[in-house]
């Protein structure tokens, strides 16, 4: 079975790749003539009348041949910015995949270990699951059922499939359900970063994802307005912050589970 962390890393990889591809293709000027173009044309045995484009920056030298059928406009920064936008979308998709995955992997064990006390007295949790109900027959089924923790966990997971987890509230809900006290405080401490700054970045990133997906990166307040600007530095910060938050949460969940197992073992010994 694939671990939640592996699910996240596999889904996050395209976001990081898109950033790297942008960095490779980003250049001040696309050259179509000059000594370097002539030299490379000879190396690839290009026809004398073949249209060539040279991409050149600090880390990459690339020759685009005519048969690639890529117009010069497609390699300008304004067009390449779409790689940055898709990296943001891919990072948010990784977050979408990770949060339910870490719940599926850990929630049944948390419910089994904590029993009726597994649900923290947290207004955010109560609000998030206010529509979750159990019928009389379901309640009777839970009485004395050894599989009750799994049944309850599956009902909670089914509810999350209809709710939006990819936000700072979603991260909090997942952490709290997995018995982390003040999840954002612990994540911030793990990363040695400011809690408010982390929450702000993740909310801004997920908001931007919605703008990109639903309005071709036009602001929700101005859906018919101009496309929003995006920079390599902003996209990199957004992708990296989502990655760091998920890795920190994964470490915290693993540490808490290990501590809980140790406590159970020590009780058994005593």
C-alpha positions in Angstrom: 0.0 0.0 0.0 1.4 3.4 -1.0 2.0 5.6 2.0 0.5 9.1 2.3 3.9 10.6 2.0 4.6 8.7 -1.2 1.3 9.7 -2.6 2.1 13.4 -1.9 5.7 13.2 -3.3 4.5 11.5 -6.5 1.8 14.1 -7.0 4.1 17.0 -6.1 6.8 16.0 -8.6 5.1 17.5 -11.6 4.8 20.9 -9.8 8.5 20.9 -9.2 9.3 19.7 -12.7 7.2 22.6 -14.2 9.2 25.1 -12.2 12.5 23.6 -13.5 11.3 23.6 -17.1 10.4 27.3 -16.7 13.8 28.0 -15.4 15.4 26.2 -18.3 13.4 28.1 -20.9 13.5 31.5 -19.3 15.8 33.9 -21.1 16.1 37.6 -21.8 16.2 37.3 -25.6 15.6 34.5 -28.0 18.4 34.6 -30.6 17.8 33.7 -34.2 21.2 34.6 -35.6 24.7 35.3 -34.5 27.9 33.3 -34.1 26.5 30.8 -31.6 23.5 30.1 -33.7 25.7 29.6 -36.7 28.0 27.3 -34.8 25.1 25.1 -33.4 23.5 25.0 -36.8 26.6 23.4 -38.2 26.7 20.9 -35.3 23.1 19.7 -36.0 23.6 20.0 -39.8 20.7 22.4 -40.2 19.7 23.6 -43.7 21.0 27.1 -44.5 17.5 28.5 -44.7 16.1 26.6 -41.6 14.6 28.8 -38.9 16.4 28.3 -35.6 15.9 29.8 -32.2 18.5 29.8 -29.5 17.6 29.7 -25.8 20.5 30.7 -23.6 20.8 31.4 -19.9 23.0 30.6 -17.0 22.1 27.0 -16.8 20.9 26.0 -20.2 21.7 26.3 -23.9 19.0 25.0 -26.3 18.5 25.1 -30.0 14.9 24.9 -31.2 14.7 23.7 -34.8 12.0 24.6 -37.3 10.6 21.0 -37.3 9.6 21.5 -33.6 6.8 23.8 -34.9 7.1 26.1 -31.9 6.5 29.8 -32.6 8.8 32.3 -31.0 5.8 33.8 -29.1 5.4 30.5 -27.3 8.8 30.9 -25.7 8.4 34.5 -24.4 8.0 35.0 -20.7 4.4 35.9 -20.9 3.6 32.5 -22.5 6.1 30.6 -20.3 4.2 32.0 -17.2 1.6 29.4 -17.9 4.1 26.8 -16.7 4.2 28.6 -13.4 0.5 28.7 -13.2 0.3 24.9 -13.8 2.9 24.3 -11.1 0.7 26.0 -8.6 -2.3 23.9 -9.8 -0.2 20.7 -9.5 1.0 21.6 -6.0 -2.6 22.2 -4.8 -3.5 18.8 -6.4 -0.8 17.2 -4.3 -2.3 18.8 -1.2 -5.7 17.5 -2.3 -4.3 14.0 -2.6 -2.3 14.0 0.6 -4.8 15.2 3.2 -7.4 12.5 2.6 -4.7 9.9 2.2 -3.1 10.6 5.6 -6.6 10.5 7.2 -7.4 7.1 5.6 -4.1 5.7 6.8 -4.3 6.9 10.4 -7.9 7.8 11.4 -9.1 4.2 12.2 -6.2 3.6 14.5 -6.8 7.0 16.3 -10.5 6.2 16.8 -9.6 2.7 18.1 -7.1 4.0 20.5 -9.0 7.0 21.8 -12.6 5.7 21.6 -15.3 8.3 22.2 -12.6 10.8 23.1 -11.1 10.8 19.6 -13.1 13.8 18.5 -11.5 16.9 20.0 -13.7 19.7 21.5 -12.8 22.0 18.5 -15.4 24.4 17.0 -13.7 24.0 13.6 -14.3 20.2 13.7 -17.9 20.7 14.8 -18.5 23.2 12.0 -16.8 21.0 9.4 -18.8 17.9 10.2 -22.1 19.5 11.2 -23.9 17.6 8.4 -22.5 14.2 9.4 -25.2 12.1 11.0 -25.7 8.4 11.8 -29.0 6.7 11.4 -30.6 4.6 14.2 -29.6 1.4 12.5 -26.1 2.6 12.1 -25.9 3.6 15.7 -27.1 0.2 16.8 -24.6 -1.5 14.5 -21.8 0.2 16.3 -22.7 -1.3 19.7 -20.1 -3.9 20.4 -18.9 -4.0 16.8 -15.1 -4.6 16.7 -15.0 -2.9 13.3 -16.7 0.3 14.7 -13.6 2.4 14.4 -13.2 1.6 10.7 -16.9 2.2 10.1 -16.8 5.6 11.7 -13.5 6.5 10.0 -15.1 5.6 6.6 -18.1 7.8 7.3 -15.8 10.7 8.2 -13.7 10.1 5.1 -16.8 10.0 2.9 -17.8 13.4 4.3 -14.4 14.8 3.5 -14.8 13.8 -0.1 -17.7 16.3 -0.4 -15.8 19.0 1.6 -12.9 21.2 0.7 -9.9 20.2 2.6 -7.2 22.1 0.7 -7.0 25.2 2.9 -5.6 26.2 6.2 -8.8 25.1 7.8 -8.5 21.7 6.1 -5.0 21.2 7.3 -6.2 22.1 10.8 -9.1 19.7 10.6 -6.9 16.8 9.5 -4.3 17.5 12.2 -6.9 17.8 14.9 -8.7 14.6 13.9 -5.3 12.8 14.1 -4.9 14.0 17.7 -2.5 16.8 17.1 -3.1 19.6 19.5 -3.0 23.0 17.8 -1.8 21.6 14.5 -0.7 24.9 12.9 1.4 25.8 16.0 3.2 22.4 15.7 3.7 22.8 12.0 5.1 26.3 12.4 7.4 25.1 15.2 8.6 22.1 13.1 9.4 24.5 10.2 10.7 27.3 12.4 8.4 29.7 10.5 5.7 32.1 11.4 2.3 30.4 11.7 0.3 33.3 10.3 2.7 33.6 7.3 2.3 29.8 6.6 -1.5 30.0 6.7 -1.5 33.1 4.6 0.7 31.5 1.9 -1.4 28.3 1.7 -4.7 30.3 1.5 -3.3 32.6 -1.1 -2.0 29.7 -3.1 -5.2 27.7 -3.1 -7.2 30.9 -3.9 -4.9 31.4 -6.9 -5.4 27.8 -8.0 -9.1 28.5 -8.2 -8.5 31.6 -10.2 -6.3 29.7 -12.6 -8.6 26.7 -13.0 -11.9 28.4 -13.1 -11.2 31.9 -14.6 -8.0 31.5 -16.6 -6.1 33.3 -13.7 -8.5 36.2 -13.5 -9.4 37.4 -10.1 -12.7 36.3 -8.6 -13.6 39.9 -8.1 -12.9 40.7 -11.7 -13.6 37.6 -13.8 -13.6 39.6 -17.1 -10.5 41.6 -16.1 -6.9 41.2 -17.0 -4.9 38.0 -16.4 -3.0 38.3 -13.1 0.8 38.5 -13.2 2.8 35.6 -11.8 6.5 35.4 -11.1 8.9 32.5 -10.7 9.8 33.6 -7.2 6.1 33.7 -6.1 5.3 30.3 -7.7 8.4 28.7 -6.2 7.5 30.0 -2.7 3.9 28.7 -3.1 5.0 25.3 -4.2 7.7 25.0 -1.6 5.4 26.1 1.2 2.8 23.5 0.4 5.6 20.9 0.2 7.1 21.9 3.6 3.7 22.0 5.3 2.7 18.5 4.1 6.1 17.1 5.0 5.9 18.7 8.5 2.4 17.4 9.1 3.5 13.9 8.0 6.4 13.9 10.4 4.1 15.1 13.2 1.5 12.4 12.6 4.2 9.7 12.5 5.8 11.0 15.7 2.5 11.2 17.5 1.6 7.6 16.4 4.9 6.4 17.6 4.5 8.1 20.9 1.0 6.6 21.3 2.2 3.1 20.5 5.0 3.5 23.1 2.5 4.6 25.8 0.3 1.6 25.0 3.3 -0.7 25.2 4.4 0.8 28.6 0.9 0.4 30.0 0.9 -3.2 28.9 4.3 -3.8 30.6 3.2 -2.1 33.9 
